[in-house]
Amino acid sequence: MYKIRSHKLVIGQTGIDFVASPNTGGALDPKFLVIHFTASGPSSDIAKYFSNRQAKVSAHVVVRRDGSVIQCVPFNVVAWHAGLSSWTAKDGERYTGLNRSAIGIEIENWGPLRKSGSGWVSWTGSAVDASKVVEARHKNGGPVCGWETYTDAQIHATIDVAQAVCSHYGLTEIIGHDDISPGRKTDPGPAWDMAMFRAKVFGREEDGPEIFVVRSPTGLNIRAEPRASAQTLRPVPLPDGTRVIVHEHEGNWRFVSVLNEAGQPDFSGWVHGSYLTEG
């Protein structure tokens, strides 16, 4: 759907809405795509906020709840979206301050929510429809809380944008803000199915095995059922770097077979998809 011309998104011959942000750095040679949430409600205009120099923050693209896409910074220019951050790439090279090496997509979403009576409210106290909330613990720790779900329109639009970006710039790694700034940031959070998103963007064959790698410094519990309270199947979590084949999806959960050193399935169970990255 989207193409990139002169480092800006276009549909056919027409550029998408562009709201320029002054909050930029120098030239960008992108190596990664970073996914964020805006921590904002439907009435907020994040692209307009990014256009304010006093905001001192920006991202390359904003995806609204209705799936509309706004670009704020050309893809060859540094945007201020990552902050204090670090990441070890697949080739082992260590990156810090990922503004200098990453394109950022901000998806309109409240993020974490708290209980209020029988419902849920955002950090601003705004009520959030309970049908649009999932309860989960963040992969980096913390209490179980509510998280606003992402709309189908957002998911499809973000996949389309990411496919264009990754294809044009040769990117092979998509990461969350919570991956590069663990403990400081929680976006895109448990409501964003990162494993599914990566698979869709990179076009893995539907009839081939989905092989993923556990990415969790503290390991990943494998459970008898697709829920956080279910019995664990092993006394210790799967170590960081464990390779698995994904057989089945249920929400953010994945039914997997754990591969042994020979690359053969050893045992199976349910794990949370937020802790898996494409292998």
C-alpha positions in Angstrom: 0.0 0.0 0.0 2.6 2.6 1.1 5.8 3.4 -0.8 8.6 5.7 0.2 9.7 8.6 -2.0 12.4 11.1 -0.8 12.2 9.5 2.6 8.4 10.2 3.0 5.4 7.9 2.8 3.3 8.0 -0.3 0.2 6.2 -1.6 0.5 6.1 -5.4 1.8 9.5 -6.4 0.3 11.3 -3.3 2.1 12.0 -0.1 0.3 11.2 3.2 -0.5 14.0 5.7 2.8 15.5 6.9 2.9 17.6 10.1 6.5 18.7 10.4 8.2 18.5 13.8 11.2 20.9 14.6 12.4 18.4 17.2 15.0 16.6 15.1 18.7 15.8 15.0 21.0 15.2 12.1 21.1 12.6 9.4 19.8 9.2 10.2 21.0 5.9 8.7 18.3 3.6 10.1 19.1 0.1 11.4 16.0 -0.6 13.5 12.3 0.1 13.7 11.0 1.0 17.2 7.3 0.7 18.2 5.8 3.1 20.8 2.5 4.0 22.3 1.5 7.6 22.7 0.0 7.3 26.3 -2.9 9.5 25.0 -6.6 9.5 24.4 -8.7 9.9 21.3 -9.0 13.7 21.6 -5.2 14.2 21.6 -3.5 15.4 18.5 0.0 13.9 18.9 1.3 15.0 15.5 0.4 18.6 16.4 2.0 18.2 19.8 5.2 17.0 18.1 5.1 20.2 15.9 5.7 22.3 19.1 9.3 23.0 19.7 8.6 23.1 23.5 7.5 19.4 23.4 11.2 18.3 22.8 10.0 15.0 21.5 9.0 13.6 18.1 8.6 10.4 16.1 8.7 9.7 12.4 5.1 8.5 12.1 1.9 8.6 14.2 -0.9 6.0 13.7 -4.3 7.1 15.1 -7.0 4.8 16.4 -8.9 5.0 13.2 -5.8 3.8 11.3 -5.0 7.2 9.7 -1.3 7.8 9.4 0.6 11.1 9.8 4.3 11.6 9.2 6.2 14.1 11.2 9.9 13.6 10.4 11.5 12.3 7.1 13.0 8.8 7.5 16.6 10.0 6.9 16.4 12.5 9.8 16.9 11.7 13.5 13.6 12.0 15.5 13.6 12.3 19.3 11.6 9.2 20.3 14.0 6.7 21.9 15.7 8.7 24.7 18.1 6.8 26.9 18.3 3.4 25.3 20.5 0.6 24.2 20.2 -2.6 22.1 22.4 -5.5 20.9 21.7 -6.2 17.3 21.4 -9.7 15.8 25.0 -9.4 14.6 26.2 -8.7 18.1 26.9 -5.0 17.6 25.9 -2.8 20.6 23.9 0.4 20.0 23.2 3.2 22.5 21.0 6.3 22.1 18.8 4.7 19.5 17.5 8.0 18.2 20.7 7.9 16.0 19.9 4.5 14.5 16.1 3.9 14.6 12.9 4.9 12.9 10.1 5.4 15.4 6.3 4.7 15.0 4.0 6.1 17.7 0.6 4.3 17.9 -2.2 6.2 19.6 -3.0 4.3 22.8 -3.5 5.0 26.5 -1.0 2.3 27.6 -1.3 1.0 31.2 -4.6 1.5 33.0 -5.7 1.3 36.6 -8.9 -0.1 38.2 -11.5 2.5 39.3 -14.6 0.9 40.9 -15.9 -1.6 38.3 -14.1 0.0 35.4 -10.7 1.3 34.1 -9.2 4.7 33.9 -6.1 6.1 32.2 -3.2 8.0 33.9 -5.3 11.2 33.3 -8.4 9.7 35.0 -10.3 9.3 31.7 -12.6 6.3 31.7 -11.7 3.5 29.2 -14.3 1.1 27.8 -13.7 -2.2 29.6 -14.3 -4.1 26.3 -11.1 -2.5 25.0 -8.9 -3.6 28.0 -6.8 -6.6 28.6 -5.3 -7.5 32.0 -1.7 -8.5 31.9 1.7 -8.2 33.6 4.4 -6.5 31.5 7.1 -8.7 30.2 9.7 -6.7 32.1 7.9 -7.1 35.4 5.5 -5.1 37.6 1.9 -5.7 38.7 -0.9 -7.1 36.6 -2.9 -4.1 35.3 -5.1 -3.1 32.5 -3.8 -2.2 29.0 -5.9 -0.5 26.3 -6.1 -2.8 23.2 -5.1 -1.6 19.8 -7.7 -1.3 17.1 -7.7 -3.5 14.0 -7.3 -0.4 11.9 -4.2 0.6 13.8 -2.7 -2.9 13.5 -3.2 -3.1 9.8 -2.0 0.4 9.2 1.1 -0.1 11.3 1.9 -3.4 9.4 1.6 -1.5 6.1 3.9 1.3 7.2 6.4 -1.1 8.7 6.5 -3.2 5.5 7.3 -0.1 3.5 9.9 1.1 5.9 11.7 -2.3 6.4 11.7 -3.0 2.7 13.0 0.4 1.6 15.7 0.6 4.2 16.6 -3.1 4.5 15.6 -3.3 8.2 15.5 -6.8 9.7 14.8 -5.9 13.4 11.7 -4.5 14.9 11.8 -3.7 18.6 9.7 -2.1 21.3 10.6 1.0 23.4 10.3 -1.4 26.3 13.1 -3.6 24.7 15.6 -0.7 24.4 14.6 1.1 27.6 13.5 -1.7 30.0 12.4 -0.5 33.4 12.0 3.1 32.0 9.4 2.5 29.3 6.5 0.0 28.9 5.5 0.7 25.3 4.1 -0.9 23.2 3.1 -3.2 26.2 1.3 -6.6 26.5 -1.6 -5.5 24.3 0.6 -5.3 21.3 1.3 -8.7 19.7 4.9 -8.1 18.7 5.5 -11.7 17.5 2.5 -11.6 15.2 3.4 -8.1 14.0 7.0 -9.1 13.1 5.7 -12.2 11.3 3.3 -10.1 9.2 5.8 -7.4 8.4 8.5 -9.8 7.2 6.0 -12.1 5.3 6.9 -15.4 6.8 5.4 -18.3 4.8 2.1 -19.3 6.3 2.7 -23.0 5.7 6.2 -23.1 7.2 7.1 -23.5 10.9 7.1 -20.3 12.9 10.5 -20.3 14.6 11.0 -17.8 17.3 13.6 -17.1 20.0 12.9 -16.3 23.7 14.1 -12.7 24.5 13.8 -12.3 28.3 16.8 -11.8 30.6 15.0 -13.6 33.4 13.6 -16.4 31.2 10.1 -17.3 30.1 7.6 -19.6 31.9 6.0 -22.3 29.8 2.5 -23.1 31.0 -0.2 -25.8 30.6 -2.8 -23.3 29.5 -2.8 -19.8 27.8 -3.2 -17.7 31.0 -0.7 -16.2 33.5 -2.2 -18.2 36.4 -1.9 -21.6 34.7 0.5 -24.3 36.0 4.1 -24.1 34.8 5.4 -27.2 33.0 9.0 -26.8 34.0 10.6 -25.9 37.4 12.7 -23.2 35.8 11.8 -20.8 33.0 13.0 -21.3 29.4 16.4 -19.5 29.2 16.9 -16.4 27.1 17.8 -17.5 23.6 15.7 -20.7 23.6 14.4 -21.5 20.2 10.7 -22.6 19.8 8.3 -23.5 17.0 4.9 -21.7 17.2 2.0 -23.9 16.4 -1.1 -22.1 17.7 -2.2 -18.6 18.6 -4.7 -17.6 21.3 -4.8 -13.9 21.9 -1.2 -12.9 23.0 -0.4 -16.5 23.9 1.5 -19.0 21.8 1.4 -22.8 21.9 5.0 -23.8 21.2 7.4 -26.7 20.9 10.7 -26.1 22.5 13.7 -27.1 20.3 16.6 -29.0 21.8 20.3 -28.6 20.8 19.7 -30.7 17.7 16.9 -28.5 16.6 14.2 -31.1 17.3 11.0 -30.5 19.3 11.5 -31.6 23.0 8.4 -30.6 24.9 5.4 -28.2 24.3 3.3 -25.7 26.2 1.9 -22.1 26.2 4.1 -19.0 26.5 3.3 -15.3 26.2 4.1 -14.0 22.7 5.5 -10.7 24.0 8.7 -12.5 25.0 9.3 -14.0 21.6 11.3 -12.5 18.7 11.5 -13.9 15.2 14.4 -16.4 15.0 
